[in-house]
Amino acid sequence: MNTTRISSLSLSLLLGASLASAADQIFTAPSFFDDNGAYFGPDCEQTNYNGAYYTGDYTSPFKTYLGKTDEEIQKKMDDLWNHYFKGDNNSKVFFDNGNEGYIKDINNNDVRSEGMSYGMMIAVQTGHKEEFDKLWAWAKNHMWHKGGDWDGFFAWQRGDNGQGGDDNCAPDGEMYFMMSLLFAANRWGGTYMDDAQYIMDKMWNNYNHKLFNQSNYIVVFQPLGDGNQFSDPSYDLPAYLELMSRWARKDQDKWKKAVTAARDHLYKSSHSSSGLFADYSNFDGTPHSYSYNSNATKYMYDAMRSAMNYGMDYYLFGVDSTRQIEMANRIINHFEKDGYQHARFNWDGTGASEQYTQGEAGANAVAAMCLRSTSGAEEKIKKNFQLAWDTEFMTGQYRYYDGLVHYLAMLHLSGTFKIWKPKPAAEPEKKTVEGEYNGVKYDTETTFQAFEGCKLYDVTVKPASAPAAKDTSAAAADTSSKVDPGQPGTPGDSTIAIASMKAVSAAKVWASNGAIFIENATIGSKYTVTDLNGRVLTSSRTTSAMQEVRIANKGAMLVIVGNKAFKITK
């Protein structure tokens, strides 16, 4: 029988022949590609990080924590699009002008680079190319400076006729423009990549203006005058900078330094008790007062986005997880004590005022994603996810800002947000194997498409010419001395294969200091915990949807749940 599937590397390759029986099917992974073949699956980097960049796993916490179905989640996202992009004049923020379109700040009756770039990110993540192109056409024609003093930057404000406003920039717009264009280039092709690279080049190489402070690599409040001497922590987007450092055609070393600077600045700007951020911060993280903004040192409108920024970085990369878990605990505990009643505070959490907003419900829920491996945090995690899910879509005068911040957060929480990557090779390589593939034995010649280590293969499995005698000696069982760590397709290349299997599993596996947790597996599923040499440490069956496995062992381990494998570090 001939089949066509996309599969991950087999457990037999990962663990050696002694555990080959753990794999009893081909692992299909069609979700690594959209309908047009755009790719968001595992990465080829050798790493122990568990972020979605490395695993391709974008499972929604609405599904794992709130029990929402895929259909319910998709309906919620469709409803968001229809409300803010296709709704009536009391709900929509997107306005279609034929060949162009713009996002309007209803309260201020203008168009801002912030909203335009947010709209482009929403459009590329939800697959709405037509609206993306209209937004980008409007931004290019009315905001983007090509040449002159602000070459490469965007005017932060225009009238809805494309005229007037302010030619100076607001760096959150630049960050979202660059990232949405990079995603569009990888998802749809076209000229988006050239546009993105032009902007990225000018962020460092415009003669008069630099998006980042040239001494510490922190994004500045505005690359003009004294705006170069402080920052806005909600402009720190380390996940975006990680991708820019990989995909930039030049200045990669500077982008890498900006990644570290953004993570450090976010951590320093998070109050040591409340976890709150000031709207404006000095480079050392302390609040920065500014003459035209009397609330600059408080947790106000800009600052609420910071929680979403590090929550995004946590689940996409996981590189700075220890500090991000700490920050998330602080800010979620602060709002727990407040009962999610208030929106604005002094930096230290005193001086509560105004009502908790839709944007905060979304941003804080993304931060709560950092706490999923924290023992005892389940109830407050669920509460934040539920608040984001239950948030009513905004209408009226103030719908633009809080509405879009909540929408961006829902991209992350729903699993809609993907890291759209350069596609694997378009033409699969040929591969022929004998008798068995991916733990499955074949009695007749079979062909299928396999996905291994970020490459596609046309695999032909031919029946074994003769069954080989099984060698049960100790020498045969001990494969550790035979591993070539640098050779793809051997146990030394296991990280990517395990990540691939993790991405297609409904189960979640994570560890605390004292235990391993198996979440969302079917009750009664067999699980086995082994070390990386295949030695079984414990084995049993799940008795609940959140199975706690108490185990004293430390270090890297494999957790095999049914026929799926997870690599964890405890």
C-alpha positions as CSV (number, residue, x, y, z in Angstrom):
1,M,0.0,0.0,0.0
2,N,1.4,3.4,-0.9
3,T,0.9,6.3,1.5
4,T,2.0,10.0,1.4
5,R,2.8,11.5,4.8
6,I,5.2,13.9,6.5
7,S,6.9,12.2,9.4
8,S,9.6,12.9,12.1
9,L,12.6,10.8,12.9
10,S,12.0,7.5,14.6
11,L,12.6,6.5,18.2
12,S,14.7,3.7,16.9
13,L,17.2,6.3,15.6
14,L,17.0,8.2,18.8
15,L,17.3,5.5,21.4
16,G,18.9,2.6,19.6
17,A,17.5,-0.8,18.9
18,S,16.7,-1.5,22.6
19,L,13.8,0.9,22.5
20,A,12.7,0.7,18.9
21,S,9.5,-1.0,19.9
22,A,8.3,2.3,21.5
23,A,7.5,3.6,18.1
24,D,4.5,1.9,16.5
25,Q,3.4,4.3,13.8
26,I,4.6,7.0,11.5
27,F,4.2,10.4,13.1
28,T,2.4,12.7,10.7
29,A,3.0,16.4,10.9
30,P,1.0,18.3,8.3
31,S,0.7,21.3,10.6
32,F,4.3,22.3,10.0
33,F,3.1,23.8,6.7
34,D,0.2,26.0,5.8
35,D,-2.1,25.2,2.8
36,N,0.4,27.0,0.4
37,G,3.5,25.2,1.8
38,A,4.8,28.0,4.0
39,Y,6.8,26.5,6.9
40,F,6.8,27.1,10.6
41,G,8.1,23.7,11.9
42,P,11.1,22.7,14.0
43,D,14.5,24.4,13.4
44,C,17.8,22.7,12.6
45,E,19.7,24.3,15.4
46,Q,21.2,22.0,18.0
47,T,19.8,23.3,21.3
48,N,18.1,22.2,24.5
49,Y,15.7,25.1,24.5
50,N,12.0,24.2,24.4
51,G,10.6,27.3,22.7
52,A,8.3,26.9,19.7
53,Y,11.0,28.2,17.4
54,Y,12.9,25.0,18.0
55,T,10.0,22.6,18.3
56,G,7.3,23.9,15.9
57,D,4.8,23.4,18.7
58,Y,2.2,26.1,18.9
59,T,-0.5,24.3,20.9
60,S,-3.0,26.8,22.4
61,P,-3.2,27.0,26.2
62,F,-6.9,27.7,25.6
63,K,-7.0,24.0,24.6
64,T,-4.8,22.5,27.3
65,Y,-6.0,24.7,30.2
66,L,-9.5,25.7,29.4
67,G,-10.5,22.6,27.3
68,K,-11.5,24.7,24.2
69,T,-11.7,22.8,21.0
70,D,-9.9,23.7,17.8
71,E,-13.2,24.8,16.3
72,E,-14.0,27.1,19.3
73,I,-10.6,28.7,19.1
74,Q,-10.8,29.2,15.4
75,K,-14.3,30.8,15.7
76,K,-13.0,33.2,18.4
77,M,-10.2,34.3,16.0
78,D,-12.5,34.6,13.1
79,D,-14.9,36.7,15.2
80,L,-12.0,39.0,16.2
81,W,-11.1,39.5,12.5
82,N,-14.7,40.2,11.5
83,H,-15.2,42.6,14.3
84,Y,-12.0,44.8,14.0
85,F,-11.4,44.4,10.2
86,K,-14.8,43.8,8.7
87,G,-17.3,45.2,11.2
88,D,-19.5,48.3,11.2
89,N,-18.3,51.9,11.9
90,N,-18.6,51.3,15.7
91,S,-16.4,48.3,15.8
92,K,-13.8,48.2,13.0
93,V,-10.4,49.9,13.0
94,F,-9.4,48.9,9.5
95,F,-10.6,51.1,6.6
96,D,-10.4,49.9,3.0
97,N,-9.5,52.6,0.4
98,G,-9.4,50.3,-2.6
99,N,-5.7,49.7,-3.4
100,E,-4.8,50.9,0.1
101,G,-6.1,50.4,3.7
102,Y,-5.3,51.9,7.1
103,I,-5.8,51.3,10.8
104,K,-7.3,54.3,12.5
105,D,-6.9,55.5,16.0
106,I,-10.5,56.4,16.6
107,N,-10.0,58.5,19.7
108,N,-7.3,60.7,18.2
109,N,-8.7,60.7,14.7
110,D,-5.4,59.8,13.1
111,V,-3.3,57.0,11.7
112,R,-0.2,55.8,13.6
113,S,2.7,53.6,12.7
114,E,2.0,51.5,15.8
115,G,-1.5,50.6,14.6
116,M,-0.5,50.1,10.9
117,S,2.3,47.7,11.9
118,Y,0.0,45.9,14.4
119,G,-2.5,45.5,11.6
120,M,0.1,44.0,9.3
121,M,1.2,41.5,12.0
122,I,-2.4,40.4,12.5
123,A,-2.9,40.1,8.8
124,V,0.2,38.0,8.1
125,Q,-0.5,35.7,11.1
126,T,-4.1,35.1,10.1
127,G,-3.4,34.6,6.5
128,H,-5.1,37.8,5.1
129,K,-2.7,38.7,2.3
130,E,-5.1,41.2,0.6
131,E,-5.5,43.3,3.7
132,F,-1.7,43.0,4.5
133,D,-0.9,44.4,1.0
134,K,-3.3,47.3,1.4
135,L,-1.9,48.2,4.8
136,W,1.7,48.0,3.5
137,A,0.8,50.1,0.4
138,W,-0.7,52.8,2.6
139,A,2.3,52.8,5.0
140,K,4.8,52.9,2.1
141,N,3.0,55.7,0.3
142,H,2.3,57.9,3.3
143,M,4.6,57.0,6.2
144,W,7.8,55.4,4.9
145,H,10.8,57.7,4.4
146,K,12.9,56.5,1.4
147,G,15.8,58.9,1.4
148,G,16.3,62.1,3.3
149,D,17.0,62.7,7.0
150,W,14.7,59.9,8.2
151,D,15.7,57.4,5.5
152,G,14.2,53.9,6.3
153,F,12.1,55.1,9.2
154,F,8.3,55.7,9.4
155,A,6.4,58.9,10.3
156,W,4.6,57.9,13.5
157,Q,1.5,59.9,12.7
158,R,-0.6,60.9,9.7
159,G,-4.1,62.1,9.0
160,D,-6.4,59.5,7.5
161,N,-5.9,61.3,4.2
162,G,-2.2,60.4,4.4
163,Q,-1.2,64.0,5.0
164,G,0.2,66.1,7.9
165,G,1.0,64.5,11.3
166,D,4.6,64.1,12.5
167,D,7.6,62.8,10.4
168,N,9.5,61.6,13.5
169,C,9.3,57.9,14.4
170,A,7.9,55.7,17.2
171,P,10.2,52.6,17.5
172,D,7.4,50.1,18.3
173,G,6.2,50.8,14.8
174,E,9.6,50.1,13.2
175,M,9.9,46.8,15.2
176,Y,6.5,45.5,14.1
177,F,6.9,46.7,10.5
178,M,10.2,44.8,10.2
179,M,8.9,41.6,11.8
180,S,5.7,41.5,9.8
181,L,7.5,42.0,6.5
182,L,10.0,39.2,7.4
183,F,7.1,36.8,8.1
184,A,5.3,37.9,4.9
185,A,8.4,37.2,2.9
186,N,8.8,33.7,4.3
187,R,5.1,33.0,4.0
188,W,4.2,34.5,0.7
189,G,7.4,35.4,-1.1
190,G,7.4,38.6,-3.3
191,T,9.3,41.7,-2.6
192,Y,8.6,41.9,1.2
193,M,12.1,40.6,2.0
194,D,13.9,43.5,0.2
195,D,11.7,46.0,1.9
196,A,12.4,44.4,5.3
197,Q,16.1,44.4,4.7
198,Y,16.2,48.0,3.6
199,I,14.5,49.0,6.9
200,M,16.8,46.8,9.0
201,D,19.9,48.3,7.4
202,K,18.8,51.8,8.1
203,M,18.0,51.1,11.8
204,W,21.8,50.9,12.2
205,N,23.1,52.8,9.3
206,N,21.0,55.9,8.8
207,Y,23.6,58.7,9.1
208,N,21.4,60.9,11.4
209,H,19.2,58.4,13.4
210,K,19.8,55.0,15.0
211,L,17.0,52.9,16.4
212,F,19.3,51.6,19.1
213,N,21.6,53.3,21.5
214,Q,25.1,52.8,20.1
215,S,26.7,52.1,23.4
216,N,24.4,49.6,25.1
217,Y,22.2,48.4,22.1
218,I,18.9,49.1,23.8
219,V,16.1,50.4,21.6
220,V,15.7,54.2,22.3
221,F,12.5,56.1,23.1
222,Q,13.0,58.0,19.9
223,P,16.2,58.4,17.8
224,L,16.2,62.2,18.1
225,G,17.7,64.6,20.7
226,D,17.4,63.5,24.3
227,G,15.1,60.6,23.2
228,N,18.3,58.7,22.5
229,Q,19.2,58.7,26.2
230,F,16.3,56.6,27.6
231,S,13.9,53.9,26.5
232,D,10.4,52.5,26.7
233,P,10.4,48.9,27.9
234,S,7.4,48.1,25.9
235,Y,9.6,48.6,22.8
236,D,11.8,45.7,24.0
237,L,10.9,42.8,21.7
238,P,13.6,40.2,22.2
239,A,11.8,37.4,20.2
240,Y,11.7,39.7,17.2
241,L,15.3,40.7,17.6
242,E,16.3,37.0,17.8
243,L,14.7,36.4,14.4
244,M,16.2,39.6,13.0
245,S,19.7,38.5,14.1
246,R,19.2,35.3,12.1
247,W,17.6,36.7,9.0
248,A,19.4,40.1,8.6
249,R,21.8,40.3,5.6
250,K,24.2,42.5,7.5
251,D,24.9,43.8,11.0
252,Q,24.1,40.4,12.5
253,D,26.5,41.0,15.4
254,K,24.7,44.2,16.4
255,W,21.3,42.5,16.2
256,K,22.6,39.7,18.5
257,K,23.8,42.3,21.0
258,A,20.4,44.0,20.8
259,V,18.7,40.7,21.7
260,T,20.7,40.4,25.0
261,A,20.2,44.1,25.7
262,A,16.4,43.8,25.3
263,R,16.2,40.8,27.7
264,D,18.4,42.6,30.2
265,H,16.4,45.8,30.0
266,L,13.1,44.1,30.4
267,Y,14.3,42.4,33.5
268,K,15.8,45.5,35.0
269,S,12.6,47.5,34.3
270,S,10.4,45.0,36.0
271,H,9.9,46.2,39.6
272,S,11.4,43.8,42.1
273,S,8.1,43.5,44.0
274,S,5.2,44.4,41.8
275,G,6.6,43.2,38.5
276,L,5.2,46.4,36.9
277,F,6.9,48.5,34.3
278,A,7.1,52.3,33.9
279,D,6.0,53.7,30.6
280,Y,9.5,55.2,30.2
281,S,12.7,53.7,31.7
282,N,16.3,54.7,31.9
283,F,18.8,52.2,30.5
284,D,19.3,50.8,34.0
285,G,15.6,50.0,34.3
286,T,14.6,52.8,36.7
287,P,11.6,55.0,35.7
288,H,12.4,58.0,33.5
289,S,10.5,61.2,34.0
290,Y,9.8,63.3,30.9
291,S,8.5,66.9,30.7
292,Y,5.6,66.4,28.3
293,N,4.3,63.2,30.0
294,S,3.5,63.5,33.7
295,N,2.8,59.8,33.9
296,A,6.0,58.6,32.4
297,T,7.3,57.0,35.6
298,K,4.0,55.0,36.2
299,Y,2.6,51.8,34.8
300,M,0.3,53.3,32.2
301,Y,-0.8,52.7,28.6
302,D,2.6,51.7,27.0
303,A,3.8,49.7,29.9
304,M,1.1,47.0,29.8
305,R,2.6,45.6,26.6
306,S,5.9,44.6,28.3
307,A,4.3,41.5,29.9
308,M,3.3,40.3,26.5
309,N,6.8,41.0,25.1
310,Y,8.6,38.7,27.6
311,G,5.8,36.1,27.6
312,M,6.1,35.9,23.8
313,D,9.9,35.5,24.1
314,Y,9.4,32.8,26.7
315,Y,7.2,30.5,24.7
316,L,8.9,31.2,21.3
317,F,12.5,30.8,22.5
318,G,12.8,30.0,26.2
319,V,16.4,31.3,26.3
320,D,15.8,33.6,29.3
321,S,13.2,31.4,31.0
322,T,14.4,31.7,34.6
323,R,14.2,35.5,34.7
324,Q,11.0,35.6,32.7
325,I,9.3,33.1,35.1
326,E,10.4,35.4,37.9
327,M,8.9,38.5,36.2
328,A,5.7,36.7,35.4
329,N,5.3,35.6,39.0
330,R,5.7,39.1,40.2
331,I,3.2,40.8,37.9
332,I,0.6,38.0,38.0
333,N,0.8,38.0,41.9
334,H,0.3,41.8,41.9
335,F,-2.9,41.6,39.8
336,E,-4.1,38.6,41.9
337,K,-3.8,40.7,45.0
338,D,-5.6,43.6,43.3
339,G,-8.4,41.2,42.1
340,Y,-7.8,42.3,38.5
341,Q,-9.8,45.5,39.3
342,H,-7.4,48.3,38.3
343,A,-5.4,49.3,35.3
344,R,-2.9,52.0,36.4
345,F,-0.4,52.0,39.2
346,N,2.8,53.6,40.4
347,W,5.8,51.5,39.5
348,D,5.8,49.9,42.9
349,G,2.2,48.9,42.7
350,T,0.7,51.6,44.8
351,G,-1.8,54.3,43.7
352,A,-4.3,52.0,41.9
353,S,-6.7,53.8,39.5
354,E,-8.9,53.1,36.5
355,Q,-10.5,49.8,35.5
356,Y,-8.6,46.7,34.4
357,T,-8.6,46.8,30.6
358,Q,-9.0,44.4,27.7
359,G,-5.4,45.0,26.6
360,E,-4.1,44.1,30.0
361,A,-6.2,40.9,30.1
362,G,-4.5,39.8,26.9
363,A,-0.9,40.9,27.7
364,N,-1.0,39.4,31.2
365,A,-2.3,36.1,29.9
366,V,0.7,35.9,27.6
367,A,2.9,36.5,30.6
368,A,1.1,33.7,32.4
369,M,2.4,31.3,29.8
370,C,5.7,31.6,31.6
371,L,4.2,29.9,34.7
372,R,3.1,26.7,33.1
373,S,6.0,24.8,34.7
374,T,5.6,26.5,38.1
375,S,4.2,24.2,40.8
376,G,1.0,25.5,42.4
377,A,0.3,28.2,39.7
378,E,-2.4,26.4,37.8
379,E,-5.4,28.3,39.2
380,K,-4.0,31.7,38.5
381,I,-2.8,30.6,35.1
382,K,-6.3,29.4,34.2
383,K,-7.8,32.6,35.6
384,N,-5.7,34.8,33.3
385,F,-6.4,32.6,30.2
386,Q,-10.1,32.8,31.1
387,L,-10.0,36.5,31.4
388,A,-8.4,36.9,28.0
389,W,-10.9,34.4,26.5
390,D,-13.9,36.2,28.0
391,T,-12.8,39.7,27.1
392,E,-15.6,41.4,25.1
393,F,-14.5,42.9,21.8
394,M,-14.3,46.7,22.1
395,T,-16.6,49.2,20.4
396,G,-16.8,53.0,20.4
397,Q,-14.2,55.7,20.8
398,Y,-11.4,53.8,22.6
399,R,-11.5,50.5,20.8
400,Y,-8.3,51.1,18.8
401,Y,-5.4,50.6,21.3
402,D,-6.7,48.2,23.9
403,G,-8.6,46.3,21.2
404,L,-5.5,45.7,19.1
405,V,-3.2,44.9,22.1
406,H,-5.8,42.2,23.1
407,Y,-6.0,41.0,19.5
408,L,-2.2,40.6,19.4
409,A,-2.2,38.7,22.6
410,M,-5.0,36.4,21.3
411,L,-2.7,35.5,18.4
412,H,-0.2,34.1,20.9
413,L,-2.8,32.5,23.2
414,S,-4.7,30.8,20.4
415,G,-1.7,29.3,18.7
416,T,-2.4,31.4,15.6
417,F,1.0,33.3,15.9
418,K,3.7,31.3,14.1
419,I,7.3,31.9,13.3
420,W,7.2,31.8,9.5
421,K,10.6,30.5,8.4
422,P,12.4,30.1,5.1
423,K,10.9,27.0,3.4
424,P,12.7,23.7,3.4
425,A,14.1,22.5,0.0
426,A,11.2,22.5,-2.4
427,E,12.3,19.2,-4.1
428,P,12.5,16.3,-1.7
429,E,15.6,14.1,-1.7
430,K,15.3,10.5,-2.6
431,K,15.9,7.9,0.2
432,T,15.6,4.1,0.1
433,V,15.6,1.9,3.2
434,E,15.1,-1.8,3.7
435,G,12.4,-3.4,5.8
436,E,11.6,-0.8,8.5
437,Y,11.3,2.9,8.8
438,N,10.4,5.0,11.8
439,G,9.8,1.9,13.9
440,V,7.3,0.4,11.4
441,K,8.0,-2.7,9.5
442,Y,6.8,-3.1,5.9
443,D,6.1,-6.4,4.1
444,T,5.5,-4.7,0.7
445,E,7.3,-1.9,-1.0
446,T,5.9,1.4,0.3
447,T,6.6,5.1,-0.6
448,F,5.8,8.2,1.4
449,Q,7.1,11.7,2.1
450,A,9.1,12.0,5.3
451,F,10.3,15.1,7.2
452,E,13.6,14.8,8.9
453,G,15.9,17.5,10.3
454,C,14.2,20.2,8.3
455,K,14.4,18.4,5.0
456,L,11.8,16.6,3.0
457,Y,12.5,13.1,1.6
458,D,10.7,10.8,-0.8
459,V,11.2,7.6,1.1
460,T,10.9,4.1,-0.4
461,V,10.8,1.2,2.0
462,K,11.7,-2.1,0.4
463,P,10.9,-5.4,2.1
464,A,13.8,-6.9,4.0
465,S,15.6,-9.5,1.8
466,A,16.0,-11.8,4.8
467,P,15.3,-11.3,8.5
468,A,18.4,-10.6,10.5
469,A,19.1,-12.5,13.7
470,K,18.5,-10.4,16.7
471,D,21.7,-9.8,18.7
472,T,20.8,-9.5,22.4
473,S,24.4,-9.2,23.7
474,A,25.4,-6.4,26.0
475,A,27.6,-5.0,23.2
476,A,24.6,-4.7,20.9
477,A,22.4,-3.1,23.6
478,D,25.0,-0.5,24.5
479,T,24.9,2.0,21.6
480,S,26.4,4.9,23.5
481,S,29.9,4.4,22.2
482,K,28.6,4.3,18.6
483,V,27.0,7.7,18.6
484,D,28.5,10.3,16.3
485,P,27.3,13.6,17.8
486,G,27.8,15.5,14.5
487,Q,26.3,13.0,12.1
488,P,22.6,13.8,11.2
489,G,20.2,10.9,11.6
490,T,22.1,9.4,14.6
491,P,21.3,9.7,18.3
492,G,23.6,12.7,18.4
493,D,21.1,14.6,16.3
494,S,18.2,13.6,18.5
495,T,17.1,17.1,19.7
496,I,15.5,18.1,16.4
497,A,13.8,14.7,16.0
498,I,12.4,14.8,19.5
499,A,11.2,18.3,19.0
500,S,9.5,17.2,15.8
501,M,7.6,14.5,17.7
502,K,6.8,16.9,20.5
503,A,5.1,19.2,18.0
504,V,2.6,16.6,16.8
505,S,1.7,15.2,20.2
506,A,-1.4,16.3,22.1
507,A,0.4,15.7,25.4
508,K,2.6,18.2,27.1
509,V,5.6,17.3,29.3
510,W,7.4,19.6,31.7
511,A,9.5,19.3,34.8
512,S,9.8,21.0,38.2
513,N,12.6,20.4,40.7
514,G,10.9,17.3,42.2
515,A,8.7,15.9,39.5
516,I,7.8,15.4,35.8
517,F,4.3,16.4,34.7
518,I,2.5,14.8,31.8
519,E,-0.4,17.0,30.7
520,N,-3.3,16.4,28.3
521,A,-2.4,12.7,27.6
522,T,-5.3,10.3,27.4
523,I,-5.9,8.7,30.8
524,G,-4.4,5.2,30.8
525,S,-1.6,6.2,28.4
526,K,1.7,4.3,29.0
527,Y,4.6,6.5,29.9
528,T,8.3,5.7,30.4
529,V,11.1,7.9,31.7
530,T,14.6,7.0,30.5
531,D,18.0,8.6,30.6
532,L,19.6,9.5,27.3
533,N,21.3,6.1,27.1
534,G,17.9,4.4,27.1
535,R,18.0,3.1,30.7
536,V,14.5,3.0,32.2
537,L,14.1,5.1,35.3
538,T,10.3,4.6,35.8
539,S,7.3,3.4,33.9
540,S,3.6,3.3,34.4
541,R,0.3,4.6,33.0
542,T,-1.4,8.0,33.5
543,T,-4.3,8.1,35.9
544,S,-5.3,11.8,35.4
545,A,-5.1,14.5,32.8
546,M,-2.3,16.1,34.8
547,Q,-0.1,13.2,35.8
548,E,2.7,14.0,38.3
549,V,5.6,11.6,38.2
550,R,7.8,12.0,41.3
551,I,11.4,11.3,40.4
552,A,14.7,12.3,42.1
553,N,16.9,12.0,39.0
554,K,18.4,15.3,37.6
555,G,19.6,16.3,34.2
556,A,18.4,15.5,30.7
557,M,15.8,12.7,30.3
558,L,13.4,11.3,27.7
559,V,9.8,10.9,28.6
560,I,8.0,8.6,26.2
561,V,4.2,8.9,26.3
562,G,2.5,6.4,24.1
563,N,4.5,6.6,20.9
564,K,5.7,10.2,21.4
565,A,9.0,11.3,22.9
566,F,9.9,14.4,24.8
567,K,13.3,15.6,25.9
568,I,13.3,17.5,29.2
569,T,15.9,18.8,31.6
570,K,15.2,18.6,35.3
